[in-house]
């Protein structure tokens, strides 16, 4: 129990405190965005402001924030290891990633697959199964394979949110080799220019492809395009890491000099990105939102890392964020399943007018339930593999 508490609730020595707050905020945003989407799908009467609804519904942009954090944390770790001329950088990297990600992910897939396959075979054995339900679960059964092999960002998987994990996994497979054998060999100025060029190139390619898809009414592959080509968002985190490791003094001077202006710019960018209705945005227009999220969130993180210590740093460094940040990956995996607690109360709110007070109550209950469930999963599934990882890496460094 003591080890579980230490692993979840205590800050680690090498952590940047503000990033715990950012990570916690990312998962809370995703949950709020999906909760609002679910409430609107129920077509309940809403006593709410449409612009606030647009803002809250767009908070699934927390996925973009996760991408930037992943880019920063992964690349900064590789940069530090490369600078210190550590041995077995790639081996240690993949040991860390494998034992951090795979146990929880495949346990979640095992549970989800059990539900999908169990329901499918139960329906199949009924004399007169509901044709629509049978078709749905048959399709989900066939799509599970894409989730198993982290291909759900290319081919539609059975689960609605694993595409982002597949995108990150592809980044983990490609970037370390590209960085260690090519990019890190460049001088600092050319290295930073390479990251920026990659960001612009990927963003342009995606937007051109989506523009052509919309223009020629070829929308079938639109979802795949929006989910597969998202390395540009992750690269924003890589750019911030490069500035943090190699250009810290210059970046600090710039951000501290223009702090008020940069803060205002980041707020404006994020407001523009979050205040559009998804129903009014299709194709390439939606992609501009992701670029806005990348730039806006990236600027906020840069301000926290390089700017003068302000109330923002104090807020994001609060200890309350640590357990949510530590459990964020597990919460993300399970949040569609734990949202069942909201569905339990659906009959009670059916026919009632939805207010922000009701939204806050539902969200609070869902969050508390999610933390309890994922804390148990973390202790039983993830923590033993974390110990194994630390044991293996300690032998490697001995």
Backbone torsions as a table, in degrees:
resi	resn	phi	psi	omega
1	UNK	NA	-41.1	179.4
2	UNK	-61.5	-40.4	-180.0
3	UNK	-67.3	-36.1	178.0
4	UNK	-65.6	-45.0	179.2
5	UNK	-61.8	-44.3	179.8
6	UNK	-63.0	-40.6	-177.1
7	UNK	-68.8	-31.4	-173.5
8	UNK	-100.2	-38.2	-168.5
9	UNK	-104.2	-16.5	-175.9
10	UNK	-102.1	141.4	178.9
11	UNK	-75.4	139.8	178.5
12	UNK	-85.2	154.6	-174.8
13	UNK	-62.1	-38.1	-173.9
14	UNK	-91.8	8.7	-178.5
15	UNK	-83.3	149.1	168.5
16	UNK	-91.7	112.7	-170.7
17	UNK	-53.5	-41.0	-177.0
18	UNK	-61.3	-29.5	-177.9
19	UNK	-71.2	-25.4	172.4
20	UNK	-63.5	-42.2	177.4
21	UNK	-64.5	-40.2	178.4
22	UNK	-64.4	-43.7	-179.5
23	UNK	-64.4	-43.3	177.9
24	UNK	-62.2	-42.6	179.2
25	UNK	-61.5	-37.2	-178.8
26	UNK	-61.2	-46.7	-178.2
27	UNK	-71.3	-35.2	177.0
28	UNK	-64.6	-39.5	178.0
29	UNK	-62.8	-44.9	179.4
30	UNK	-59.4	-44.5	-178.4
31	UNK	-65.2	-42.7	179.0
32	UNK	-63.7	-44.4	179.3
33	UNK	-59.0	-43.4	-179.7
34	UNK	-73.4	-32.1	176.2
35	UNK	-64.8	-44.7	178.9
36	UNK	-63.9	-39.9	176.9
37	UNK	-61.8	-40.8	179.1
38	UNK	-66.1	-40.8	179.9
39	UNK	-66.5	-39.6	177.4
40	UNK	-67.5	-33.6	179.0
41	UNK	-65.5	-28.1	178.0
42	UNK	-75.0	-9.5	178.9
43	UNK	55.7	43.5	177.1
44	UNK	-81.8	151.2	174.7
45	UNK	-64.6	134.1	-173.3
46	UNK	-117.5	122.1	172.2
47	UNK	-99.2	66.4	-173.6
48	UNK	-138.1	168.0	178.6
49	UNK	-88.9	128.8	-176.2
50	UNK	-60.5	-34.9	-178.9
51	UNK	-72.3	-36.2	174.5
52	UNK	-67.2	-37.8	176.8
53	UNK	-62.2	-43.3	176.9
54	UNK	-58.4	-45.7	-178.8
55	UNK	-61.1	-49.9	-178.2
56	UNK	-66.1	-40.0	-180.0
57	UNK	-65.8	-26.3	179.4
58	UNK	-87.4	2.9	-178.2
59	UNK	-74.3	0.6	168.6
60	UNK	-67.5	-0.5	170.6
61	UNK	-61.5	-9.6	173.0
62	UNK	-54.9	-26.7	175.6
63	UNK	-63.1	-41.6	176.7
64	UNK	-61.0	-39.7	178.7
65	UNK	-64.5	-40.7	174.8
66	UNK	-59.5	-42.8	179.5
67	UNK	-59.1	-46.1	-179.1
68	UNK	-63.3	-43.4	178.4
69	UNK	-60.7	-43.5	178.8
70	UNK	-60.6	-45.4	179.0
71	UNK	-59.5	-42.6	-179.5
72	UNK	-66.8	-51.0	-173.8
73	UNK	-67.1	-42.9	-178.3
74	UNK	-68.4	-48.0	-176.2
75	UNK	-70.7	-37.7	179.1
76	UNK	-64.8	-37.8	176.1
77	UNK	-62.2	-42.4	177.9
78	UNK	-66.4	-39.4	179.3
79	UNK	-63.4	-44.2	179.9
80	UNK	-64.3	-43.7	179.1
81	UNK	-63.3	-40.5	179.6
82	UNK	-66.5	-41.8	-179.6
83	UNK	-64.7	-35.6	-179.2
84	UNK	-86.3	3.0	179.3
85	UNK	55.4	42.3	178.6
86	UNK	-65.2	151.3	176.9
87	UNK	-87.3	154.7	174.1
88	UNK	53.7	45.2	-177.3
89	UNK	-60.5	-48.4	-178.6
90	UNK	-65.9	-42.9	179.7
91	UNK	-59.4	-48.7	-179.6
92	UNK	-64.5	-37.8	179.3
93	UNK	-60.9	-48.2	-176.4
94	UNK	-74.5	-26.4	171.8
95	UNK	-63.9	-46.8	179.4
96	UNK	-60.1	-49.7	-176.2
97	UNK	-65.9	-43.8	-176.9
98	UNK	-62.6	-48.2	-176.3
99	UNK	-78.7	-13.5	175.5
100	UNK	-86.8	-40.1	-169.3
101	UNK	-98.6	-49.4	-168.9
102	UNK	-62.4	-46.1	-175.6
103	UNK	-56.1	-49.8	-178.2
104	UNK	-68.9	-39.3	-178.2
105	UNK	-63.8	-47.6	-176.4
106	UNK	-76.7	-24.6	170.9
107	UNK	-66.5	-42.4	176.5
108	UNK	-62.4	-43.4	178.6
109	UNK	-64.2	-38.4	178.6
110	UNK	-61.0	-45.2	179.1
111	UNK	-65.4	-46.8	-179.2
112	UNK	-64.4	-42.3	178.2
113	UNK	-63.1	-37.8	177.9
114	UNK	-61.0	-42.2	179.1
115	UNK	-67.2	-46.7	-177.0
116	UNK	-65.0	-50.1	-178.3
117	UNK	-67.4	-40.3	179.3
118	UNK	-61.4	-43.5	179.5
119	UNK	-67.2	-40.8	-180.0
120	UNK	-61.4	-48.7	-177.7
121	UNK	-70.3	-30.3	175.8
122	UNK	-65.8	-44.0	177.8
123	UNK	-65.7	-40.0	-177.9
124	UNK	-62.5	-31.3	-176.9
125	UNK	-87.8	-2.4	177.4
126	UNK	-79.5	145.1	-179.9
127	UNK	-60.2	-42.1	-179.3
128	UNK	-134.4	75.8	-177.8
129	UNK	-70.6	154.5	175.2
130	UNK	-65.0	117.4	-175.2
131	UNK	-59.1	-39.5	-178.2
132	UNK	-65.8	-45.6	179.5
133	UNK	-64.1	-40.7	-179.9
134	UNK	-63.3	-41.1	178.7
135	UNK	-64.5	-42.5	-179.7
136	UNK	-60.7	-49.5	-176.2
137	UNK	-74.2	-27.1	173.9
138	UNK	-66.0	-41.3	177.9
139	UNK	-65.7	-44.2	179.0
140	UNK	-61.5	-40.4	178.9
141	UNK	-59.5	-44.5	-178.3
142	UNK	-70.0	-28.4	-176.8
143	UNK	-85.0	-12.1	-178.1
144	UNK	-56.3	-33.6	-176.5
145	UNK	-59.7	-32.0	179.8
146	UNK	-70.2	-32.8	175.8
147	UNK	-70.9	-38.5	-178.4
148	UNK	-60.4	-40.8	-175.5
149	UNK	-101.9	21.1	177.1
150	UNK	54.1	46.4	178.4
151	UNK	-116.9	11.6	-173.8
152	UNK	-75.4	-4.2	171.4
153	UNK	-90.3	-8.6	177.9
154	UNK	-108.1	-47.4	175.6
155	UNK	-115.1	137.2	-175.7
156	UNK	-60.7	122.0	-179.0
157	UNK	-86.3	-178.2	179.7
158	UNK	-77.2	-25.2	-173.4
159	UNK	-109.9	141.7	-168.4
160	UNK	-75.1	-15.0	-170.9
161	UNK	-122.1	-1.6	-176.8
162	UNK	-74.5	-11.6	178.7
163	UNK	-57.1	-38.5	-177.3
164	UNK	-68.1	-35.0	177.4
165	UNK	-69.4	-35.6	176.0
166	UNK	-65.3	-41.7	178.1
167	UNK	-60.3	-45.8	178.4
168	UNK	-63.7	-39.8	-178.9
169	UNK	-63.7	-39.3	177.4
170	UNK	-64.5	-36.7	175.7
171	UNK	-63.4	-42.8	179.1
172	UNK	-62.9	-32.0	-179.1
173	UNK	-76.0	-33.4	-173.1
174	UNK	-94.8	-48.4	-168.0
175	UNK	-62.4	-45.1	-178.1
176	UNK	-56.4	-41.9	178.8
177	UNK	-67.2	-45.5	-179.8
178	UNK	-61.1	-40.3	-178.0
179	UNK	-70.6	-51.2	-173.4
180	UNK	-69.5	-35.2	-175.0
181	UNK	-98.5	-6.6	-178.8
182	UNK	-138.5	-65.7	-169.7
183	UNK	-65.2	-42.6	-178.0
184	UNK	-66.7	-14.2	179.1
185	UNK	-83.4	-11.0	177.8
186	UNK	-79.7	160.4	175.1
187	UNK	-73.0	159.3	-172.8
188	UNK	-52.4	-41.3	-178.6
189	UNK	-65.7	-46.4	179.9
190	UNK	-68.1	-32.1	179.5
191	UNK	-64.7	-47.5	179.1
192	UNK	-63.4	-40.5	178.1
193	UNK	-62.6	-35.8	179.0
194	UNK	-64.4	-44.0	178.4
195	UNK	-61.4	-44.7	-179.2
196	UNK	-64.8	-41.1	178.3
197	UNK	-62.9	-41.6	177.7
198	UNK	-63.2	-42.2	178.5
199	UNK	-58.8	-51.0	-178.0
200	UNK	-64.2	-42.1	-177.7
201	UNK	-63.3	-48.1	-178.9
202	UNK	-64.3	-42.8	179.4
203	UNK	-62.2	-41.7	179.7
204	UNK	-66.4	-44.3	-179.9
205	UNK	-59.5	-45.9	-179.0
206	UNK	-62.4	-45.5	-177.0
207	UNK	-68.6	-35.5	176.5
208	UNK	-65.2	-45.5	180.0
209	UNK	-62.0	-40.7	-179.3
210	UNK	-72.2	-36.8	175.3
211	UNK	-58.5	-44.6	179.5
212	UNK	-66.7	-36.5	178.9
213	UNK	-63.3	-43.2	179.8
214	UNK	-69.3	-43.7	-176.8
215	UNK	-61.6	-39.6	-177.1
216	UNK	-101.7	18.9	176.7
217	UNK	53.9	35.6	177.6
218	UNK	-105.3	67.9	-172.1
219	UNK	-86.2	-4.1	-175.7
220	UNK	-62.0	-34.0	-179.1
221	UNK	-96.5	7.9	-174.9
222	UNK	-63.1	-44.9	-179.2
223	UNK	-60.8	-41.7	179.0
224	UNK	-63.0	-42.1	-180.0
225	UNK	-62.9	-40.8	-177.2
226	UNK	-70.0	-26.4	-175.3
227	UNK	-96.3	-31.6	-176.4
228	UNK	-77.0	-48.1	-173.8
229	UNK	-90.9	64.7	-179.4
230	UNK	-118.4	17.7	178.9
231	UNK	-64.7	-22.7	-179.8
232	UNK	-62.0	-38.8	178.4
233	UNK	-64.2	-43.1	178.2
234	UNK	-63.5	-36.3	-179.2
235	UNK	-65.6	-24.7	174.2
236	UNK	-59.8	-41.8	176.0
237	UNK	-63.9	-37.2	178.2
238	UNK	-65.2	-41.9	178.8
239	UNK	-61.9	-44.0	178.5
240	UNK	-62.9	-40.1	178.4
241	UNK	-62.6	-42.3	179.5
242	UNK	-62.6	-42.1	176.6
243	UNK	-63.5	-38.3	-177.0
244	UNK	-69.9	-37.7	-176.4
245	UNK	-86.6	-41.0	-169.7
246	UNK	-111.4	-18.6	-175.2
247	UNK	-133.4	36.8	-170.5
248	UNK	-64.4	-47.2	-176.3
249	UNK	-62.5	-47.0	-179.0
250	UNK	-63.5	-41.4	-178.7
251	UNK	-67.7	-40.4	177.1
252	UNK	-60.4	-45.4	-179.9
253	UNK	-60.4	-42.9	-178.7
254	UNK	-66.4	-49.7	-175.5
255	UNK	-68.0	-38.3	179.4
256	UNK	-69.7	-30.9	178.3
257	UNK	-69.5	-40.7	-175.8
258	UNK	-110.5	25.3	-173.7
259	UNK	-50.8	-54.0	-177.7
260	UNK	-58.7	-43.7	-179.0
261	UNK	-63.8	-45.0	-178.9
262	UNK	-65.1	-37.4	178.1
263	UNK	-64.7	-43.6	178.3
264	UNK	-63.3	-43.6	179.3
265	UNK	-60.2	-44.1	-179.1
266	UNK	-63.9	-40.3	179.6
267	UNK	-65.2	-44.8	-180.0
268	UNK	-62.4	-45.7	179.9
269	UNK	-59.0	-45.7	-177.4
270	UNK	-70.4	-35.3	176.8
271	UNK	-64.7	-44.3	177.9
272	UNK	-59.7	-43.1	-178.8
273	UNK	-67.1	-29.7	-173.2
274	UNK	-98.6	-10.6	-173.4
275	UNK	-98.0	6.4	177.1
276	UNK	-90.7	144.7	175.6
277	UNK	-79.2	130.5	179.6
278	UNK	-63.4	-27.1	-179.5
279	UNK	-69.1	-23.8	-177.6
280	UNK	-95.8	-1.2	-175.9
281	UNK	-119.7	125.0	177.2
282	UNK	-129.3	155.4	169.4
283	UNK	53.4	-126.5	-173.0
284	UNK	-62.2	-28.6	178.4
285	UNK	-63.1	-39.9	178.0
286	UNK	-64.1	-31.1	-178.6
287	UNK	-68.9	-29.1	176.0
288	UNK	-61.8	-32.2	178.6
289	UNK	-62.0	-41.5	-178.9
290	UNK	-66.7	-35.6	176.1
291	UNK	-66.4	-41.4	177.1
292	UNK	-61.7	-43.4	178.3
293	UNK	-61.6	-43.1	-179.2
294	UNK	-59.9	-48.2	-177.7
295	UNK	-70.0	-43.1	-178.2
296	UNK	-66.0	-50.0	179.3
297	UNK	-66.3	-38.9	178.6
298	UNK	-60.5	-40.5	179.3
299	UNK	-66.8	-40.3	177.8
300	UNK	-61.0	-46.3	179.5
301	UNK	-63.1	-41.4	178.7
302	UNK	-62.7	-40.2	178.2
303	UNK	-62.3	-41.6	179.4
304	UNK	-66.6	-36.8	-176.2
305	UNK	-80.5	-36.8	-170.6
306	UNK	-110.8	-19.0	-175.0
307	UNK	-79.7	175.4	173.4
308	UNK	-63.7	148.3	179.6
309	UNK	-68.0	120.8	-178.0
310	UNK	-127.1	-174.2	177.9
311	UNK	-61.8	-26.3	176.1
312	UNK	-62.6	-43.7	178.1
313	UNK	-64.0	-41.2	178.5
314	UNK	-61.8	-44.8	-178.3
315	UNK	-62.1	-49.8	-177.0
316	UNK	-75.1	-11.0	178.1
317	UNK	-96.4	2.7	-178.9
318	UNK	-59.7	141.6	-177.5
319	UNK	-63.4	-24.7	-177.4
320	UNK	-62.1	-24.4	-178.1
321	UNK	-77.4	-21.0	-171.8
322	UNK	-58.2	-53.2	-178.7
323	UNK	-63.6	-35.5	178.6
324	UNK	-67.0	-41.2	177.8
325	UNK	-64.0	-43.4	-177.2
326	UNK	-65.7	-33.3	-178.5
327	UNK	-94.9	1.9	-170.9
328	UNK	-58.9	-40.7	179.5
329	UNK	-63.1	-45.3	-179.7
330	UNK	-68.2	-40.5	177.2
331	UNK	-61.1	-42.6	179.7
332	UNK	-61.5	-44.6	179.0
333	UNK	-56.6	-44.5	-169.4
334	UNK	-100.1	1.6	-168.0
335	UNK	-67.7	-27.3	175.9
336	UNK	-71.6	-33.2	178.0
337	UNK	-75.1	-44.4	179.4
338	UNK	-68.5	-17.4	176.6
339	UNK	-65.6	-9.8	174.6
340	UNK	-56.5	-26.6	178.3
341	UNK	-65.0	-31.4	176.3
342	UNK	-70.6	-39.9	-179.3
343	UNK	-65.3	-27.1	177.0
344	UNK	-59.8	-36.4	-177.7
345	UNK	-92.0	-0.8	-178.5
346	UNK	-56.1	-44.5	179.1
347	UNK	-60.3	-28.8	-178.2
348	UNK	-72.7	-28.2	-177.2
349	UNK	-101.8	-5.7	-179.2
350	UNK	-63.7	129.4	-178.5
351	UNK	88.9	-11.5	178.6
352	UNK	-91.0	157.5	177.5
353	UNK	-81.2	129.6	-179.2
354	UNK	-83.1	124.6	175.0
355	UNK	-116.1	169.4	178.6
356	UNK	-68.3	-25.3	174.5
357	UNK	-64.5	-41.8	177.6
358	UNK	-66.5	-41.2	177.7
359	UNK	-59.6	-44.2	-179.6
360	UNK	-63.8	-39.6	179.9
361	UNK	-66.6	-45.0	178.9
362	UNK	-63.4	-42.9	-179.8
363	UNK	-64.1	-43.2	-179.2
364	UNK	-61.9	-44.4	178.3
365	UNK	-63.1	-41.8	179.1
366	UNK	-64.2	-43.3	-179.2
367	UNK	-64.1	-46.3	-179.7
368	UNK	-61.8	-45.1	178.8
369	UNK	-62.1	-41.4	179.8
370	UNK	-62.9	-42.5	-179.7
371	UNK	-63.7	-42.5	179.9
372	UNK	-62.8	-48.8	-178.4
373	UNK	-63.2	-47.7	-175.5
374	UNK	-73.9	-25.6	174.9
375	UNK	-64.4	-40.5	177.0
376	UNK	-65.1	-46.6	179.5
377	UNK	-62.4	-42.2	179.3
378	UNK	-59.6	-45.7	-178.4
379	UNK	-66.9	-38.5	-175.8
380	UNK	-84.5	-36.4	-172.4
381	UNK	-105.8	-50.4	-171.3
382	UNK	-81.5	-45.3	-173.5
383	UNK	-57.5	-42.8	177.8
384	UNK	-58.9	-36.5	179.3
385	UNK	-75.4	-29.1	173.7
386	UNK	-64.2	-41.3	177.9
387	UNK	-64.2	-41.2	178.1
388	UNK	-62.9	-42.8	178.0
389	UNK	-58.7	-48.5	-178.8
390	UNK	-63.4	-36.7	179.5
391	UNK	-66.4	-44.5	179.7
392	UNK	-64.5	-44.4	-177.3
393	UNK	-69.5	-31.8	177.2
394	UNK	-67.1	-34.5	176.1
395	UNK	-69.8	-37.2	-179.9
396	UNK	-63.2	-38.4	-176.3
397	UNK	-84.6	-11.0	-178.4
398	UNK	-72.9	NA	NA
